[in-house]
Amino acid sequence: MSLEKDIQQKADTLGIHKLGIIKLEAMLDYEDRLRERMGRIPNGEAIYGGFLRFADMRRSFPWAKSLVVAALHYGHYAIPQAAEGRFGKSYLVDMRFNPKSSGRQKIIALEDYMRELGIRTEGNEHPGITAMRWAAYKAGLGIIRRNNFFYTELGSWVRITAWATDAEMELISSPSLPECPTNCDRCVHACPVNSLSSAYTMNMATCISRLTTSGENAADDATNEKIGRWIYGCDVCQDVCPMNAGKWREDDDFPDLAELGEFLSPEKILGMSYDDIERLLARKFFYIKKEFLWKWRLNAINSMMNEDAQNAEPHLRRALSDENELVREHARRALGKSGRH
C-alpha cells in the first residue's frame, strides 16, 4: 500500500472527516487569488499582505515536498444558551489547544502515525502553516463559498489543519458539492457591518470577528450598534447560508464548555474581576491577549446595550469605577445614550 493510502486509511480509522495531500507547488496560485482580494478593498495590501508568506511554502519549509490537509467536523456540539448569538461557534468548540477534545486527539494521533511511517512532519495549529481553506480546496476536500468559508457536505462547520512533509505524495479528491444557488447573496446582505461587501470579497479589518477579538482599539459608537449582541466572533454569514441549513446538530458536549457557559453572559463578564476574566475566558478565547483584557468588558457593555439597554444600568454604573479608562468612558457613553447619566 502507498504512503498516501496508509495515511488515508489511518485518518478514516480515527474518524477524521476529510483528508487530502497536495504538492507544495499547488499553493503557488494562492498569491494570485490573494492579490485579487487585496485589490477589491481599501488598503487591501496592508490588511492582507502578511498572508503572502503562505503562497510559496518552500521558503518556510525548504525540505518539504507535500502538504497533508485534514478537515475535522465540529458542528455537532451543544452550545450554552448564554453564548448563543454572542460567541462564534468555532471559538466555543476550538479543538486546537484542548487536549480533552476528540478533534485534538485525532490530530495528534495522525501526526504520530505519519512519523511512525518515517515521514518528517511540521504543523502549527495557530496561526497555521499555510492558507488552510485554499489548501483544503486544492486537495479537493470541498469548495469555498461566497461568504469565503470552506464547505464540505457537512457545511462550513469544519476545522482545517495541515502538515508539511518530506514525502513525495499526492491524494486529491473531486468533491461533488453543488455551487452556491444562482444569485444567492444572503450572506452579503446579512453582514451587519458590510465587511462582506460582495461575493468572495471581505474586509478583515471591519469584520465583527476581528473587531471583537482584536484588542488594539475600540470601535466607534455607530459600529458598536451594528455589532449587536456579539461579544467574541460572529456567525451571521454562516448562519444565514442555505448550504448550512440543518447542518449543526447538538449531539455531543464539548469538554468543559457547559461549565464555562454560566460565565459567558455580558452581565457575568462585567461582574468578574480581571483575574477571573483571565482565568476563565482568556485561556480559551486566546485572540484577546492578556494585555487587552479590558476588551472583554467593552464587548460586554456593547452586547448588553444592544440587547437589553433597560436592564443595563446597574452593570454600567459598576463599570464607571473600572480601572481602565476606556471601559469607564464606554460605560459613561452607554449611560448617556440610555438617558441615565
N, C-alpha and C positions, 0 to 999 in steps of 0.2 A: 504494500500500500504506500502511496506517496505521502510526503510530509503534509501536503495540503489536506488530503483526505483524513490523515491521522488527527490533525488539529480540528477539522470539521466534525469528525466523529466525537472527539472529546467535548467540543462545545455543545453538541447535541445531548450528550450524556449528562452534562452539567445543567442543562436547561437554559442555555443561552439562546436568546430569541433568534438572532441572525449573526452570521459570520461570513466574512469575505476577505480576500487577500489581493492586494494590488502591488504592482511595482512602484518604486518611489517616483519614477518619471511620470507616472499617471497624475501626479498632483501639480505638475508644472502649469497646466492651463488654469489653475486656481487664480493665478496672478491676473489673467485677463478678466475673469469674472469679477474679481475684487476691484479692479480699476474701473470696470463698468459701474459698479455700485458707487465708488468714490465720486464719479462724475455726475451722479444723479442728485446729490445732496450738497448743501452749502458746507464748505470747509471739510469736504469728504476725505481728503488725504490726511488731515490732522486727526480725524476721528478713526479712520480705518487703516492708516498707513502701517501701524505696528504689526498688522496681520500679514504683511507681505513676507515676513520671515517664514511663514508656513508653506510657501509655494515650493521653493527648492529645498527639500528636506536633506539633500546631500550635503548642504553646508553645515547643518547641525549634526548629521549622522553620516559622516563620510564612509563609514564601514558598512552601512546598511544597504540592503538590496530590495527589500519588500516591506509592506506595511500590512499587518494583520488588523482588521477592523471588526469590532463586535458591537452589536446593538442589544441592550438589555431592556426589557419591558418593565416599566414601573407603574403603569396605570391600573393597579389592582389593590390599592391600599385605601383604608378608611381615613378620611380627613376630619380632624377635630372641628366641631361646629364653630368654635371661636376663630378658626383660621380660614373658614370658607369665604372666598372673595376678598380676603385680606392678605393672604400669603400665597405666592406662586406654588403650585403643587410640586413642581420639580425640586424646589428648595426644601419643602417639608419632608420629602422622601429621598433626599440626596444620599445615595449609597456610597459615594466616593471615599468618605473618611469614617464610615460607620462599620466597624468590624463585625457587628452583630447582624448586619443586613445580609440577606441571601445574595443580593447582587454583588456586594463587595467580596463575599466569599467565592463566588463564581469567577470573578476577575482574577483573584489571587490564584485559584486552582488552575485556571487556564494558563496563566503566566508560568506557574511552576511546571506545568506539563510541557510547555514548549522548551523550557530549559532542560528538562529531563531528556528531551529528544536531541539535546546538544545544540539548540538554537540560541544564539545570543539575542536578547531582547532588551528594549528600553522603552518604558512608558512613563507617563506623567499625568496623574488624574486631574491635576489643576496647575496650570491652565491648559494642559494638554500638549501634545507634541506636534499637532498639525490642525488644519481646519477640519474638525470632526465630521460635520454634516456633508461637506464636499467629499471627504474620503469615503464615507458610507455610501454616498450617491455613486461614486466612481466604482465601488465594489459591487454595485447592483443590489444593495440591501433594501432599497426603497427609492422614493423620489422626494424632491424639495418642492413644497407647495408655495402658493403666492404669499403666504404670511411668513415665508423664509424658514419655516420649520421643516425638519426631516420627518417623513412619514413612512411607516410600514402598514401592513393591513391592520395593525392594532392602533392606528392613528399616530399622533405626534408624541405620545407618551413613552418615549424611548430615550435611554441614556446611551451615548456612544462613547466608546473608549478604543484606543488603538496602541499598537506596539510597533516600533521599528525593529526589524530583524535582519540578521545577516544571511538568511537563507534565500535562495532563488526560488520564489514561489509565486503562484497566481491562481486565484479562485474567484471568479466573477460570476454573479448570478444575473438573471434577466427578470426584474420584477414585473408583475402583471397587474399593477395598480392603475385604476382609472385616473386620468388627469383631472385637474380642478374643473368643476362644471363650467360650461361656457358662460362667459360674462359674470361669473360669481365674483363679487367684490365685498362680501360681508365683512371680512377681516379688515379691509381698508376703511370702510365706513364705521366700523365699531371701535377703531383705535381712539381712545379718549383724547390723546394729545397730538394726533395726526403725525406721529412718528412713522407709522406705516402709511406713507402718503400715496403709494400706488403699489401694484403687484411687484414683488421682489425688490422693493425699494424701502429701506428702513434707516432712519437716522438714529443710531445707537445713542447719541448724546441726549436725545429728548425722549427716549423710551422710558416708560414708567418703571420698568425693572431696573434700569440704570439710575434713574432719579432717586429711587427709594433705597438702593443698595450702595450707591457711591456717596462717601461721607464728606467729600471735599467742600460741598456748598449746600445751601438751602434754596429750594425753588421759590419763585415769586408767588404771590397770592393767586393770581389767575391760573397759573399752572397747578398749584396745590388743589384748587377746586376741581380741575379736570382729573386729577389723580384719583379722586373719590375715596373709597374705603381702603385702598391698597396700602399696606404697611411695608411689605417686603416682596417685591416682584409683581408680576401681573400675568394673568392668563387670558385676557379678553380675546385676543385674536385667535387663540386656540379653542376657547370655549364656544365661540360662535361658528366655528368652521363646521360645515356639514359633514366633512370627512372624519370628524371626531365624534359625531353624534353617537351616543350609546357606547362609546369605547371605554370610558372609565368605569371600572367596577370595583366596589369597595368590599372585596372578598377577604382581605388579609389585614393584619395590623403591622405597621412598620415599627421596628424596635424603638421603644421609649417615646414614641410620638404621642400616644394617648395621654401619658403622664404629663408631657410638656403642654398639651392642649389647653390646660386651665390657665396658663400664663400668657396666652397669645392674644388676648383681647386688648384693645387700646387702654382700657381702664386699668388692667393689671400691669401693663408696661409702665404707665405713668406712676403707678403706686410702688414700683420696685425701686430699690436702691441701685446705683450704678454697679455695685459689686454683684448684685443679683442679676442684672442685665448681662453682665459679662459671664457669669457662671451659667445662667440658664439659656441665654439666647446667642451670645457672641460665638460660642464654641461651635454651635451647629450652623448658624447663619453667618458664615465667616466673611462674606463680602463686605459687611460693615466692619471695618477694622477697629481694634480696641481703642485706638486714639480718637475714634469718632462715635463713641457710644451715645453721645448726645443726640445723634441722628435718630435713634430709636424713639426718643421722646418727641422729637419734631414730627416724625411719621405718625406716632400715636395721636398726637394732638390733631393733626390734619385728618386722619381717618375718623376720629370722633366728631369733629366739626362737620364733616361731610355726610355723616350718617345720622347723628343724633345730637345736634347742637343744643337742644333744650336741656338735656341732662348732662351737658359737658361742664357746666360752671364750676362745681366743686373740684373737679380734677384740674381744670385750668388754673384755679386760684392756688392750688397746691404747687403748680408748675411755676407760679410767679416768684417763688423763692428758690428755684433751681440754681445750682452752682454755675450753670452755663448760660451766658448772656443770650445766645441765640434762642435757647429754649424759653427763657423769660420773655424775650421780645415776641416770640411766636405766640406765647400764651396771652400777652397783652393785646396783640392784634386780634387774636381769636375772640377774646372777651369784648373788644371794641366792636367787632362785627356782629356779635350776638346781642349787643346793646346792654351788656352787663359789665360795666367798667369797674 
